[in-house]
């Protein structure tokens, strides 16, 4: 793997996953790239958006569950 490829991977995870920047996808994903997911192939940024949207929704739901769990624990401790 080249340094350029490594940098792209690092930038991808920071911009797309950590920051949730949907608009960064076409900046870094080639129009002819192929995503193989669940026995289906999707092409380019338009093919990647549905996966991104599902992952973002799952991350938000996971964070909300974590916040609820923390609130329940704080309520329990405060009521002790």
C-alpha positions in Angstrom: 0.0 0.0 0.0 1.4 3.4 -0.9 1.4 6.4 1.4 -1.1 8.1 -0.9 -3.5 5.1 -0.5 -3.0 5.1 3.3 -3.7 8.8 3.5 -6.9 8.4 1.4 -8.1 5.6 3.7 -7.4 7.8 6.8 -9.1 10.7 5.2 -12.1 8.5 4.2 -12.7 7.3 7.7 -12.3 10.7 9.2 -14.5 12.6 6.8 -17.1 10.0 5.9 -17.5 8.0 9.1 -16.2 10.1 11.9 -17.6 13.4 10.7 -20.6 11.9 8.8 -19.8 14.0 5.7 -22.0 12.5 2.9 -20.7 15.1 0.5 -17.1 13.8 0.9 -18.1 10.5 -0.7 -17.9 11.7 -4.3 -14.7 13.6 -3.5 -12.9 10.3 -2.7 -14.9 7.4 -4.3 -14.3 6.8 -8.0 -17.4 6.9 -10.2 -16.7 3.4 -11.4 -15.9 1.9 -8.0 -18.0 -1.2 -7.2 -19.4 -2.0 -3.7 -20.1 -5.7 -3.1 -22.7 -5.9 -0.4 -25.1 -8.7 0.4 -24.8 -10.4 -2.9 -25.5 -7.1 -4.8 -23.2 -4.8 -6.6 -23.6 -1.0 -6.6 -21.5 1.4 -8.6 -20.0 4.8 -7.6 -21.1 7.3 -5.0 -24.8 6.9 -5.9 -24.4 3.2 -5.2 -22.6 3.8 -1.9 -25.1 6.4 -0.5 -27.7 3.8 0.7 -25.0 2.0 2.8 -23.8 5.3 4.2 -27.3 6.2 5.1 -28.0 2.9 6.9 -24.7 3.1 8.8 -25.3 6.7 9.9 -28.8 5.7 11.1 -27.4 2.8 13.0 -24.7 5.0 14.6 -27.2 7.6 15.7 -29.5 4.9 17.2 -26.5 3.3 19.0 -25.5 6.7 20.4 -29.1 7.3 21.6 -29.1 3.9 23.3 -25.9 4.8 25.0 -27.2 8.1 26.2 -30.4 6.5 27.5 -28.3 3.9 29.4 -26.2 6.6 30.9 -29.3 8.5 32.0 -30.8 5.4 33.5 -27.6 4.7 35.4 -27.4 8.4 36.6 -31.0 8.2 37.8 -30.3 5.0 39.7 -27.2 6.4 41.4 -29.0 9.7 42.2 -31.9 7.7 43.7 -29.6 5.5 45.8 
